[in-house]
Amino acid sequence: MTDETPRKGRSKGTGDFFAVDYGAWPAVCGQGLNAAVAYVVLARFSGRDNMHTAASIQAIEKYTGMGRERARASVDALIAEIGRAHV
């Protein structure tokens, strides 16, 4: 018997971690703390390709306590930064 209690919803064998794009991180942080926090939430719910996410503004609100307007502004800032990076 171990002292560790299994957590509900824990996936087996895949680990509880995710990745962020190392090259994009400085640009994300350049958009401010709210944008960086939103990016981490979006990354947490991204697929294996790290191009699509199941997260939404509501997920950012839920997991960070950030208000809807700030969450939306953060995502808009991230989208605008992506547009500048790919021009």
N, C-alpha and C positions, 0 to 999 in steps of 0.2 A: 504494500500500500504506500502511496506517495502522498506528500503534503500538498501537491499541486492539484487543484480542482479544475477539471476540464471546463473551458468556456463554451457556452452555447454558441452555435453557429460557426464554430471554427472549422475551416476546411482541412481535410486530412492530406498531409503530404505536400501541400503547396506553399506553406509558410504564410505568415501574415506580413507581407511587405509588398512594396510597389516601387516603380522607378519614375524618376523625373528626367527630363532631357537636360543633361549637363551643359550642353551648348546654349540652350535657351534660358537657363536659370538666371544669368546676369541681366538679360533683357526683362525677364519677368520681375525680378527684384527692382529694376529701374522704374517699374510702374507703381511701386509703393507696397507697403506691407499688406494691405487688403488684397491686392492683386496676387501677391505671392501666396498668401493663405488660400485664396480661391483656387489657384493653380494646383496646390497640393491636394485639395479635395477633389478636383477634377481628375488629377492623376491617379488618385486612390481608386477611382471607379472606372479607370480606362481599361480597355481590352488589351490583349497581348500585343497588338500593333501600336499601342500608345497614341493612336490617331483618333480614336472614337471613345467617348465616355458616356456612361449611363447616368452620370450626375447632372444635376440641374441647379438652378438658382436656389430652389428649396433645399437641396442637399447642403449647399454652402451655408444657408441659414441654420439648418439643423445641427451641423457638426462644428460650426464655429461661433454661433451666436451673433453673427453679423446680420444686420438688417437687410431687408429685401433690396432697398435702393442702393445700398453700398455694395451688396453682392452683385447686383446687375451692372453697376458702374465698373466694378472690378473685372467682370467677364467682358464687358465692352472694351475696356482698356487692353485686355489680353488679346482680343480679336483684332483690335487696331494695330497692336504691336506685331502680330503675326502678318498682317497685311503689309506693314512697312518692311518686315524682314524678307518677304518673298517678292518684293518689287525689284 
